[in-house]
Amino acid sequence: MVFAGNRADEFEQRLQGVSYADIAKQGGGIQATVKATRAASESTLFDMAFARASAMSQQGVTSLEVKSGYGLDIDTEIKILRVARALEEVLPLTIKTTFLGAHALPLEYKGRADDYITYVCDEVLPQIAEEKLADAVDVFCESIGFTAAQTEKVFQAAHALSLPVKLHAEQLSNIGGSVLASRYQALSVDHIEFLDEAGVKAIAASDTVAVLLPGAFYCLHETQKPPIELLRKYKVPMAVATDFNPGSSPMGSLPLMMNMGCHLFGLSAQESFAGATINGAKALGVDDVVGSLAVGKQADIVSWNIDHPRDLVYQFGLQPVHKMWKAGKVII
């Protein structure tokens, strides 16, 4: 949500068959966005993010998560999270912020991943916690990201600061991320295309939400699907989200993700609807406040001119919001 730059060139590369991993190895991908975001002013980033978040709100979104991760240094990570906090002050949205400093290895730390993790844990994270800029901490635990051991070091630092954790896990391979996340009672594990039964059982035991990201699956031309049947078997709550970002999922439509969750992953319409509401709220740790209509919860309500909730999943782009309330106040 909070980033600068454009990666349409990578879109064309992927159309020609170049993989996301290969683009990253060439110095593209996340690094391209990091360079642009570091160079952008806080006001410029705010204006860009305001437009994106406003567009999502117009589609019926009342709560969302904003992750950092396009700074990879203390000044830019703080800049990103400050913008996210500022957005909540001017938009009718509940915004939960997640520090994703361990998103990729910055170029200045090339070949020194352990040193970078130490920097994140000892310098960046404490400052972010002191300024109360993050509601959770995330790591990209992957063969092209950070190892399970490095991830655990970040988790330990987060827990020492009383911050809950989340994880990018099993997107491109399985290095045990979800099992690790379950040991730290993670709010969610995201992507999980390569999640196995042991991982599913682990997150079921920790009541961790499995966040399905069909936009990234689609844009990266992936073929390995999340283990939906196993998630059902062990009753793991499944959320559906956009994973909106400039590289692997430049898609900001939650209704589209609900549709794609059914077509690409085999979700039922009811599962997809729950994924965008109560289970999405649970992944953010706010399901006691929003995500469903219940006595005592905040009145975040969207009214649509449709005959049945499944219509929101069945088709997209044709159902403008009829009326919308945020905390009981009409906003559309």
C-alpha positions in Angstrom: 0.0 0.0 0.0 2.8 2.5 0.9 5.4 2.4 -1.8 6.7 4.3 -4.8 7.7 3.3 -8.3 6.3 1.1 -11.0 7.3 -2.5 -11.9 5.4 -2.9 -15.2 8.7 -3.9 -16.8 8.7 -7.0 -14.6 5.1 -7.7 -15.6 6.3 -8.0 -19.2 9.3 -10.2 -18.1 6.9 -12.6 -16.4 4.8 -12.7 -19.6 7.9 -13.9 -21.4 8.4 -16.7 -18.9 10.9 -15.1 -16.4 10.1 -16.3 -12.9 9.6 -14.1 -9.8 12.7 -15.8 -8.2 14.9 -15.1 -11.3 13.8 -11.4 -11.3 14.8 -11.1 -7.7 18.1 -12.8 -8.3 18.8 -10.2 -11.0 18.4 -7.4 -8.5 14.8 -6.6 -9.5 11.7 -7.3 -7.7 11.5 -5.9 -4.1 14.9 -4.1 -4.6 13.4 -1.9 -7.4 10.6 -0.8 -5.1 13.0 -0.2 -2.2 15.1 2.2 -4.3 12.0 4.2 -5.4 10.5 4.2 -1.9 13.7 5.4 -0.2 13.9 8.3 -2.6 10.2 9.4 -2.1 9.2 11.9 0.4 6.7 11.1 3.2 4.1 13.4 1.6 4.5 11.8 -1.8 4.1 8.3 -0.3 1.0 9.5 1.6 -0.6 10.9 -1.5 0.0 7.6 -3.4 -1.2 5.4 -0.5 -4.3 7.7 0.1 -5.5 7.1 -3.5 -5.0 3.3 -3.2 -6.7 3.0 0.1 -9.5 5.2 -1.0 -10.2 3.1 -4.0 -10.4 0.0 -1.8 -12.8 1.7 0.6 -15.1 2.6 -2.3 -15.3 -1.2 -3.0 -16.7 -1.9 0.5 -13.5 -2.4 2.4 -13.7 -1.1 6.0 -10.5 -2.7 7.5 -7.2 -3.5 6.0 -3.6 -4.3 6.8 -0.6 -2.1 5.7 2.8 -3.8 5.7 6.1 -2.0 5.5 9.0 -3.8 3.9 9.9 -1.4 1.1 12.4 0.5 3.1 14.8 -2.1 4.6 16.4 0.7 6.6 15.3 2.4 9.8 14.4 5.7 8.3 12.3 4.4 5.4 10.6 1.7 7.4 9.5 4.3 9.9 8.5 6.6 7.1 6.2 3.9 5.6 4.6 3.1 9.0 4.0 6.7 9.8 2.2 7.1 6.5 0.0 4.1 7.3 -0.9 5.6 10.7 -1.7 8.9 9.1 -4.0 7.2 6.6 -6.2 5.9 9.4 -6.6 9.5 10.7 -8.2 10.7 7.4 -9.9 7.7 5.9 -13.0 5.7 7.2 -10.8 2.6 7.6 -9.5 0.5 10.4 -5.8 0.1 9.5 -3.6 -2.4 11.2 0.1 -1.9 10.5 2.7 -4.7 10.2 6.5 -4.2 10.3 8.0 -6.3 7.5 11.6 -5.2 7.7 12.7 -8.7 7.1 11.2 -8.7 3.6 14.4 -8.9 1.6 18.1 -8.4 2.1 19.0 -4.8 1.2 21.9 -4.4 -1.3 24.1 -2.8 1.4 23.9 -6.1 3.3 24.6 -8.4 0.4 26.1 -11.6 1.7 25.4 -10.6 5.3 21.9 -11.8 6.0 22.7 -12.6 9.7 24.0 -9.1 10.2 20.9 -7.6 8.7 18.6 -9.6 10.9 20.7 -8.4 13.9 20.2 -4.8 12.7 16.4 -5.3 12.3 16.2 -6.9 15.8 18.5 -4.6 17.7 18.0 -1.2 16.0 14.9 -1.0 13.8 12.3 -3.0 15.7 12.9 -1.4 19.1 12.5 2.1 17.6 9.3 1.1 15.8 7.9 -0.4 19.0 8.9 2.7 21.0 6.9 4.9 18.5 4.0 2.4 18.5 4.1 2.3 14.7 3.5 -1.5 14.3 0.6 -3.7 15.4 2.5 -6.9 14.3 5.7 -8.1 12.9 6.1 -10.2 9.7 9.0 -12.0 8.0 9.5 -13.4 4.5 10.6 -17.0 5.4 11.6 -18.5 2.0 14.5 -19.8 0.0 14.9 -16.3 -1.6 14.1 -14.6 1.7 15.2 -15.5 5.2 15.9 -18.9 6.9 13.8 -20.4 9.6 16.6 -19.6 12.1 16.7 -16.0 11.0 12.9 -15.8 11.2 12.9 -17.1 14.7 15.4 -14.4 15.8 12.9 -11.8 14.6 10.0 -13.5 16.3 11.9 -13.6 19.6 12.7 -9.9 19.3 9.0 -9.2 18.5 7.8 -11.2 21.5 10.2 -9.5 23.8 8.5 -6.2 22.7 5.0 -7.8 23.2 4.3 -7.6 19.4 2.3 -10.5 17.8 3.8 -12.1 14.7 2.7 -13.1 11.2 4.6 -14.9 8.4 5.0 -15.1 4.7 5.4 -18.9 4.5 5.6 -21.7 2.0 5.0 -19.5 -1.0 7.7 -21.0 -3.3 9.1 -23.8 -1.2 8.7 -25.4 2.3 11.4 -24.6 4.8 9.2 -25.1 7.9 7.9 -21.6 8.3 4.4 -22.4 9.3 5.5 -24.9 11.9 7.8 -22.2 13.3 5.0 -19.6 13.2 2.7 -21.9 15.1 5.2 -22.1 18.0 4.9 -18.4 18.4 1.1 -18.3 18.1 1.2 -16.3 14.9 -1.9 -14.4 13.9 -1.5 -15.6 10.3 0.6 -17.4 7.7 0.3 -15.9 4.2 0.6 -17.6 0.8 1.1 -21.3 2.0 1.0 -22.9 -1.5 3.7 -25.4 -0.4 2.2 -26.1 3.1 2.2 -29.8 4.0 0.0 -31.7 6.5 2.5 -31.3 9.4 2.3 -27.5 8.8 -1.5 -27.6 8.6 -1.8 -29.5 11.9 0.6 -27.1 13.6 -1.3 -23.9 12.6 -4.6 -25.6 13.5 -3.3 -26.2 17.0 -2.2 -22.6 17.4 -5.4 -21.2 15.9 -3.4 -19.4 13.2 -5.3 -18.1 10.2 -4.2 -19.3 6.7 -4.3 -16.3 4.4 -4.9 -17.2 0.8 -3.5 -14.9 -1.8 -4.9 -15.8 -5.2 -3.7 -12.6 -6.8 -0.1 -13.5 -6.3 -0.7 -17.1 -7.4 -2.3 -15.8 -10.6 0.3 -13.0 -11.4 3.3 -15.3 -10.8 1.8 -18.1 -13.0 2.1 -20.5 -10.1 0.8 -24.1 -10.3 1.1 -25.3 -6.7 -2.1 -24.6 -4.9 -2.7 -24.2 -1.2 -3.8 -27.5 0.5 -7.4 -26.4 0.8 -8.7 -29.9 1.6 -6.2 -30.3 4.5 -7.1 -26.8 5.8 -10.8 -27.9 5.8 -10.0 -31.3 7.4 -8.2 -29.6 10.3 -10.6 -26.7 10.5 -8.1 -24.0 9.9 -9.7 -20.6 9.4 -9.0 -19.3 5.8 -8.8 -15.7 5.0 -8.8 -14.2 1.5 -6.8 -11.1 0.7 -5.4 -9.0 -2.2 -1.7 -9.1 -1.2 -1.7 -5.7 -3.0 1.9 -4.8 -3.9 3.7 -3.5 -7.0 5.3 -6.7 -8.0 3.7 -10.1 -7.4 0.1 -8.9 -6.9 -0.7 -5.4 -8.3 -4.4 -6.0 -7.7 -6.4 -4.0 -5.3 -9.8 -5.5 -5.7 -11.0 -7.7 -2.8 -14.2 -8.8 -4.6 -12.0 -10.0 -7.4 -9.9 -12.0 -4.9 -13.1 -13.6 -3.5 -14.0 -14.7 -7.0 -10.5 -16.0 -7.8 -10.3 -17.9 -4.5 -13.2 -19.9 -5.8 -12.0 -20.4 -9.4 -8.3 -20.9 -8.7 -8.3 -22.6 -5.2 -11.7 -24.3 -5.1 -13.2 -22.4 -2.2 -17.0 -22.4 -1.9 -18.7 -19.0 -2.1 -19.4 -19.2 1.6 -15.7 -19.9 2.4 -14.6 -17.0 0.2 -17.1 -14.7 1.8 -16.0 -15.7 5.3 -12.4 -15.3 4.1 -13.0 -11.6 3.3 -14.9 -10.9 6.5 -14.6 -12.7 9.8 -11.5 -14.7 9.0 -9.8 -11.6 7.5 -10.5 -9.8 10.8 -9.1 -12.8 12.7 -5.9 -12.6 10.7 -5.5 -9.0 11.9 -6.4 -9.8 15.5 -9.6 -7.6 15.4 -12.3 -10.3 15.1 -13.6 -9.4 18.5 -14.4 -5.9 17.1 -15.2 -6.3 13.4 -15.7 -9.0 10.8 -19.3 -10.0 11.5 -22.6 -8.5 12.6 -23.0 -9.3 16.3 -24.2 -7.5 19.4 -21.4 -5.6 21.0 -19.3 -5.4 17.8 -18.5 -2.2 15.9 -21.1 -1.4 13.2 -19.0 -1.7 10.1 -21.7 -2.5 7.5 -21.9 -2.6 3.7 -25.2 -2.7 1.9 -25.3 -4.0 -1.7 -28.1 -4.3 -4.3 -27.8 -8.1 -4.6 -30.1 -11.0 -3.9 -27.7 -13.2 -2.0 -24.2 -12.9 -0.4 -22.8 -15.3 -3.0 -23.5 -12.7 -5.7 -20.5 -10.8 -4.4 -18.3 -13.8 -5.2 -20.1 -14.9 -8.3 -19.4 -11.7 -10.2 -17.3 -8.6 -9.7 -17.2 -5.1 -11.1 -20.9 -4.8 -11.5 -22.1 -4.3 -7.9 -21.4 -0.8 -6.6 -21.8 -0.2 -2.9 -25.3 0.8 -2.1 -24.7 2.1 1.4 -21.8 1.8 3.8 -21.4 2.5 7.6 -18.1 2.7 9.5 -18.5 2.5 13.3 -22.2 3.3 12.8 -21.6 6.4 10.7 -22.8 6.5 7.1 -19.8 7.1 4.8 -21.4 6.2 1.4 
